Amino acid sequence: ENSSTMSTPESRMKKAKRDARLLARSEEEKKEFKKAQKANREDIAKRAEKYAAEYEAAEKALVQAKRDARATGDFFVPEQPKLAIVIRIRGINRMSPKVRTVLRMLRLRQIHNATFVKLNKSSLELLKIVEPYIAYGYPSVKAVKELVYKRGYGKVNGQRIPLINNAIIEQKLGRFDIKCMEDLIHEIATVGPHFKEANAFLWPFKLNTPRGGYRQKRRHFNEGGDYGNRQHLINQFVYSMN
């Protein structure tokens, strides 16, 4: 009986020491976590600055190239666009199975869905097949950025998850050095080496009916209608639906 009463203070002391050790460790872990978060925020800020400078330099180079061509009396030939945004503008009425299959491949399952597409020979062929059902063109960095920030959702375990923090992006795309919103936007806008993975992570955008409505869905844009390639004029269309 005496020995059991003697051991109680000793076990209490052991427990107190253990608790103190755990508390010290958790305080240390908190400090490390805060330090890592701060470093991560600084890294993201630096990346955003770098991308902003890159976009600005590209814009200036384009303006200068146009001026130089004008000064020498040459035609300015811009480089071929690498990125398109494709928006489905029509439903399923009188749609052939082939068109339906291509729209599914482009992940445009519903009217007003929008996705980014890397432009190459095969994707241009697909766009040609579904042209009467889509409006597409070449988005500016600004349009890409506004769309991802305002309507960006990621695909996480088959679920549509809002991109409310960078941790979601880093979890899915960190291995490609895509850790934050600005990384994701840069990868899409510049059609970077991991465009395929970044684009597959983005859930198709769900847009609104364009402000002011459509003109004529069954006529080509060049003939005063809505469908087909709007080239750089797609940006205004996207803003009207965002």
C-alpha positions in Angstrom: 0.0 0.0 0.0 2.9 2.3 1.0 4.8 1.6 -2.3 1.7 2.4 -4.4 1.3 5.8 -2.7 5.0 6.5 -3.3 4.8 5.7 -7.0 2.0 8.1 -7.7 4.1 11.3 -7.4 6.7 9.7 -9.6 4.3 8.7 -12.3 2.8 12.3 -12.1 6.3 13.7 -12.6 6.9 11.4 -15.6 3.6 12.5 -17.1 4.4 16.2 -16.4 7.8 15.8 -18.2 6.2 14.0 -21.1 3.5 16.7 -21.4 6.2 19.4 -21.3 8.1 17.6 -24.0 5.0 17.3 -26.2 4.1 21.0 -25.6 7.7 22.1 -26.6 7.5 19.9 -29.7 4.1 21.2 -30.8 5.3 24.8 -30.2 8.4 24.1 -32.3 6.2 22.5 -35.0 3.9 25.6 -35.0 7.0 27.8 -35.5 8.3 25.6 -38.3 4.8 25.6 -40.0 4.6 29.4 -39.7 8.1 29.8 -41.1 7.3 27.4 -44.0 4.0 29.3 -44.7 5.9 32.7 -44.8 8.5 31.3 -47.2 5.8 29.8 -49.4 3.9 33.2 -49.5 7.2 34.9 -50.5 7.9 32.3 -53.2 4.4 32.8 -54.6 4.7 36.6 -54.6 8.1 36.3 -56.5 6.6 33.9 -59.1 3.7 36.3 -59.6 6.1 39.2 -60.1 8.2 37.2 -62.6 5.2 36.2 -64.6 3.8 39.8 -64.7 7.2 41.0 -66.0 7.2 38.2 -68.6 3.7 39.1 -69.9 4.6 42.8 -70.0 7.8 42.1 -72.0 5.9 39.9 -74.5 3.3 42.6 -75.0 6.0 45.3 -75.6 7.9 43.0 -78.0 4.7 42.5 -80.0 4.0 46.2 -80.2 7.6 46.9 -81.2 7.5 44.2 -83.9 4.4 45.8 -85.4 6.1 49.2 -85.4 9.2 47.8 -87.1 7.1 46.2 -89.8 5.2 49.4 -90.4 8.4 51.4 -90.6 10.0 49.1 -93.2 6.7 48.8 -95.2 6.5 45.1 -94.4 3.5 43.0 -93.3 3.5 42.0 -89.7 3.0 38.3 -89.4 2.2 37.3 -85.8 3.2 33.8 -84.6 0.5 31.1 -84.8 -1.6 31.1 -81.6 -1.0 28.1 -79.4 -4.1 28.4 -77.2 -7.8 28.6 -77.8 -10.8 28.9 -75.5 -13.7 26.9 -76.8 -17.3 27.7 -75.6 -20.3 25.5 -76.4 -23.2 27.7 -77.6 -25.8 25.2 -78.8 -27.7 22.3 -77.3 -28.3 18.8 -78.6 -31.0 19.4 -81.2 -30.3 17.7 -84.5 -26.7 16.8 -83.4 -24.9 13.9 -85.2 -23.3 11.2 -83.1 -19.9 12.3 -84.4 -20.4 15.9 -83.2 -21.6 14.6 -79.8 -18.5 12.4 -79.5 -16.1 15.3 -80.3 -17.9 17.7 -77.9 -17.4 15.0 -75.2 -13.7 14.7 -76.1 -13.5 18.5 -75.7 -15.3 18.2 -72.3 -18.1 20.4 -73.5 -21.0 18.4 -72.2 -23.4 21.3 -71.6 -24.3 24.6 -73.2 -22.1 27.4 -72.0 -19.3 25.0 -70.9 -15.9 26.4 -71.8 -12.5 24.7 -71.9 -8.9 25.5 -73.0 -7.5 23.7 -76.0 -3.9 23.5 -77.2 -3.9 24.3 -80.9 -2.3 21.8 -83.2 -3.3 20.0 -86.4 -5.4 17.3 -84.7 -7.2 19.8 -82.3 -8.0 22.1 -85.3 -9.6 19.2 -87.1 -11.8 18.5 -84.1 -12.8 22.2 -83.8 -13.8 22.1 -87.5 -16.2 19.1 -86.9 -18.1 20.9 -84.1 -17.7 24.5 -85.4 -21.5 25.2 -85.8 -21.9 24.3 -82.0 -19.0 26.4 -80.6 -17.6 29.9 -80.4 -13.8 29.9 -80.0 -10.7 32.1 -80.3 -7.4 33.1 -78.8 -7.7 34.4 -75.2 -5.5 37.1 -73.7 -3.6 36.4 -70.5 -6.1 38.8 -68.8 -9.0 36.7 -70.0 -7.4 33.4 -68.8 -6.6 35.0 -65.4 -10.1 36.4 -64.8 -11.7 33.1 -65.8 -9.5 31.0 -63.6 -9.9 33.3 -60.6 -13.6 33.9 -60.9 -14.8 30.5 -62.2 -11.9 28.1 -61.5 -12.7 24.7 -60.1 -10.3 21.8 -59.8 -10.8 18.1 -60.3 -9.9 16.3 -57.0 -10.8 12.6 -56.7 -13.5 13.1 -59.3 -15.1 16.0 -57.4 -15.5 19.6 -58.5 -13.7 21.6 -55.9 -13.5 25.4 -55.8 -9.9 26.8 -56.0 -10.2 28.7 -52.7 -6.5 28.1 -51.8 -3.2 27.2 -53.3 -2.9 24.0 -51.3 -5.4 22.3 -53.6 -3.3 23.2 -56.6 0.0 22.2 -55.0 -1.5 18.8 -53.9 -2.5 17.9 -57.4 0.1 19.7 -59.6 3.1 20.3 -57.2 5.2 17.6 -58.8 5.1 19.7 -62.0 6.2 22.8 -60.0 2.7 24.3 -60.3 2.0 25.4 -56.8 -0.4 28.3 -56.9 -3.0 30.1 -59.0 -0.4 32.2 -60.8 1.6 29.1 -61.8 -1.6 27.4 -63.1 -2.6 30.5 -65.1 1.0 30.8 -66.5 1.0 27.1 -67.5 -2.3 27.5 -69.4 -1.7 31.0 -70.9 1.8 30.1 -72.3 0.9 26.5 -73.1 3.7 25.3 -70.9 5.3 21.8 -70.8 2.7 20.5 -68.4 -0.3 22.2 -70.1 -2.0 18.8 -70.5 -2.0 18.0 -66.7 -2.9 21.6 -65.7 -5.8 21.7 -68.2 -7.1 18.2 -67.1 -7.0 19.4 -63.5 -9.3 22.4 -64.4 -13.0 21.5 -64.4 -14.8 22.9 -67.5 -15.9 26.4 -66.8 -19.6 27.1 -66.4 -20.4 30.4 -68.0 -23.5 32.6 -68.2 -25.6 33.5 -71.2 -23.7 36.4 -72.9 -24.9 39.9 -71.7 -27.2 41.2 -74.5 -27.9 37.7 -75.7 -26.8 36.0 -79.0 -27.1 37.5 -82.4 -27.7 34.4 -84.6 -26.5 31.0 -83.3 -26.9 29.3 -86.6 -24.7 31.8 -88.6 -21.0 32.1 -88.6 -19.4 34.9 -86.7 -18.0 36.3 -90.0 -21.5 36.6 -91.4 -22.9 38.4 -88.3 -23.7 35.3 -86.4 -22.2 33.6 -83.3 -20.5 30.3 -84.1 -16.9 29.8 -85.2 -13.5 31.4 -84.8 -13.6 34.9 -83.4 -9.8 35.0 -83.1 -8.9 37.7 -80.5 -12.4 39.1 -80.4 -13.3 36.0 -78.2 -12.0 38.0 -75.2 -15.0 40.4 -75.3 -17.3 37.4 -75.7 -15.7 35.7 -72.6 -16.1 38.9 -70.5 -19.8 39.1 -71.5 -20.3 35.6 -70.2 -18.0 35.6 -67.1 
